[in-house]
Amino acid sequence: MNRLTGKVAIVTGGSSGIGEYTVREMVNEGASVVIADINDELGNTLAKELTNDETKVVYHHVDVTNEDHVAAVVKRAVDEFGKLDIMFCNAGIGSMGKSHELSMEDWNRTISINLDGVFLSAKHAIRAMKENGGGGSIINTASILGHVGQASTAAYNAAKGGVVNLTRGLAVEYAKNNIRVNSVCPGYIDTPMLNQVDDAMKKHLISLHPLGRLGKPEEIAKAVVFLASDDASFITGENLMVDGGYTAQ
Ligand SMILES: NC(=O)c1ccc[n+]([C@@H]2O[C@H](COP(=O)([O-])OP(=O)(O)OC[C@H]3O[C@@H](n4cnc5c(N)ncnc54)[C@H](O)[C@@H]3O)[C@@H](O)[C@H]2O)c1
């Protein structure tokens, strides 16, 4: 039995990496999915690849920092599929640089995509889920770096730490509406986000994970689908580490 049969999901940042693999896994589990991203080429190609007689996947251009865009993609999901059950607030960017040299422009860009974008996506999803009355599941992508510090990632640390506690706050606020809110907290995952990292740095990052390797995007996707499904029906406000033991040390 597929775990998401009849469910409708939006995946922000669904064109690439963790988002892409989550779209694939959700479709495998029977969901209809709207990919929300700024990468139109990859998003449209993925939607086309995954659409067949049984499954419909659509792409919608969304900059998660733009509230009108976010409201529009939620409306698209409801217009196209009749409701919204699952929102994966996943779009994000990496950000590196010494904190005493970080410009406010770079700080604001990271906070805006990685924290404001999650809030806006959750906000509009909650509206649709409340209207529908059937509850729902929101999953945010936080990070190990929302729990522990790292040098030269101040804005990223702040944004992801914000996502961790935003997750708890929304979970408490909307539990009465049967809307569960959780996050996944990946360790370092081998996605295009790590393209900026050289081989020596990759080796170092691998050494930080007790399992001795980077994670794969499909390993995050499986955790997201678990949290989205009824298998996680009593789990809300949880920030689930999927990090090969990184934060266990
Ligand atoms: N890769 C890692 O090691 C790692 C670790 C922990 C957390 N994360 C988090 O996982 C999430 C996904 O990252 P990934 O590794 O799959 O990277 P990725 O670069 O492969 O994918 C990110 C996606 O987000 C989209 N995006 C960027 N800005 C956007 C915006 N303003 N509006 C809409 N879409 C936007 C990109 O176009 C891209 O498709 C991010 O939130 C990231 O912070 C990644």
The ligand as an SDF file (V2000), in Angstrom:
LIG
                    3D

 44 48  0  0  0  0  0  0  0  0999 V2000
   23.1030   19.6450    0.8880 N   0  0  0  0  0  0  0  0  0  0  0  0
   23.3520   19.7290    2.1920 C   0  0  0  0  0  0  0  0  0  0  0  0
   24.4340   19.3420    2.6780 O   0  0  0  0  0  0  0  0  0  0  0  0
   22.3160   20.2650    3.1390 C   0  0  0  0  0  0  0  0  0  0  0  0
   22.4870   20.0510    4.5210 C   0  0  0  0  0  0  0  0  0  0  0  0
   21.5300   20.5220    5.4070 C   0  0  0  0  0  0  0  0  0  0  0  0
   20.4280   21.2130    4.9360 C   0  0  0  0  0  0  0  0  0  0  0  0
   20.2920   21.4180    3.5900 N   0  0  0  0  0  0  0  0  0  0  0  0
   19.1140   22.1510    3.1540 C   0  0  0  0  0  0  0  0  0  0  0  0
   18.3740   21.3700    2.2370 O   0  0  0  0  0  0  0  0  0  0  0  0
   17.5920   22.2250    1.3990 C   0  0  0  0  0  0  0  0  0  0  0  0
   17.7600   21.7820   -0.0400 C   0  0  0  0  0  0  0  0  0  0  0  0
   19.1280   21.9410   -0.4130 O   0  0  0  0  0  0  0  0  0  0  0  0
   19.8600   20.9910   -1.4680 P   0  0  0  0  0  0  0  0  0  0  0  0
   21.0780   20.4670   -0.8220 O   0  0  0  0  0  0  0  0  0  0  0  0
   18.8790   20.0560   -2.0700 O   0  0  0  0  0  0  0  0  0  0  0  0
   20.3550   22.0960   -2.5240 O   0  0  0  0  0  0  0  0  0  0  0  0
   20.0340   22.3310   -4.0730 P   0  0  0  0  0  0  0  0  0  0  0  0
   20.7910   23.5600   -4.4110 O   0  0  0  0  0  0  0  0  0  0  0  0
   20.2620   21.0900   -4.8470 O   0  0  0  0  0  0  0  0  0  0  0  0
   18.4640   22.6430   -4.0990 O   0  0  0  0  0  0  0  0  0  0  0  0
   17.9160   23.8290   -3.6210 C   0  0  0  0  0  0  0  0  0  0  0  0
   16.7220   24.1950   -4.4880 C   0  0  0  0  0  0  0  0  0  0  0  0
   16.1200   25.3920   -3.9570 O   0  0  0  0  0  0  0  0  0  0  0  0
   15.8220   26.2480   -5.0280 C   0  0  0  0  0  0  0  0  0  0  0  0
   15.7580   27.6300   -4.5740 N   0  0  0  0  0  0  0  0  0  0  0  0
   16.7840   28.4410   -4.1770 C   0  0  0  0  0  0  0  0  0  0  0  0
   16.3180   29.6550   -3.8630 N   0  0  0  0  0  0  0  0  0  0  0  0
   14.9730   29.6200   -4.0440 C   0  0  0  0  0  0  0  0  0  0  0  0
   13.9320   30.5590   -3.8830 C   0  0  0  0  0  0  0  0  0  0  0  0
   14.1900   31.8150   -3.4750 N   0  0  0  0  0  0  0  0  0  0  0  0
   12.6560   30.1790   -4.1460 N   0  0  0  0  0  0  0  0  0  0  0  0
   12.3950   28.9230   -4.5710 C   0  0  0  0  0  0  0  0  0  0  0  0
   13.3340   27.9930   -4.7650 N   0  0  0  0  0  0  0  0  0  0  0  0
   14.6110   28.3360   -4.4990 C   0  0  0  0  0  0  0  0  0  0  0  0
   16.9430   26.0170   -6.0340 C   0  0  0  0  0  0  0  0  0  0  0  0
   16.5930   26.4700   -7.3410 O   0  0  0  0  0  0  0  0  0  0  0  0
   17.1160   24.5180   -5.9370 C   0  0  0  0  0  0  0  0  0  0  0  0
   16.2700   23.8350   -6.8500 O   0  0  0  0  0  0  0  0  0  0  0  0
   18.0540   23.6470    1.7100 C   0  0  0  0  0  0  0  0  0  0  0  0
   17.1330   24.2420    2.5980 O   0  0  0  0  0  0  0  0  0  0  0  0
   19.3870   23.4430    2.3980 C   0  0  0  0  0  0  0  0  0  0  0  0
   19.7210   24.5010    3.2670 O   0  0  0  0  0  0  0  0  0  0  0  0
   21.1980   20.9520    2.6930 C   0  0  0  0  0  0  0  0  0  0  0  0
  1  2  1  0
  2  3  2  0
  2  4  1  0
  4  5  1  0
  4 44  2  0
  5  6  2  0
  6  7  1  0
  7  8  2  0
  8  9  1  0
  8 44  1  0
  9 10  1  0
  9 42  1  0
 10 11  1  0
 11 12  1  0
 11 40  1  0
 12 13  1  0
 13 14  1  0
 14 15  2  0
 14 16  1  0
 14 17  1  0
 17 18  1  0
 18 19  2  0
 18 20  1  0
 18 21  1  0
 21 22  1  0
 22 23  1  0
 23 24  1  0
 23 38  1  0
 24 25  1  0
 25 26  1  0
 25 36  1  0
 26 27  1  0
 26 35  1  0
 27 28  2  0
 28 29  1  0
 29 30  1  0
 29 35  2  0
 30 31  1  0
 30 32  2  0
 32 33  1  0
 33 34  2  0
 34 35  1  0
 36 37  1  0
 36 38  1  0
 38 39  1  0
 40 41  1  0
 40 42  1  0
 42 43  1  0
M  CHG  2   8   1  16  -1
M  END
$$$$
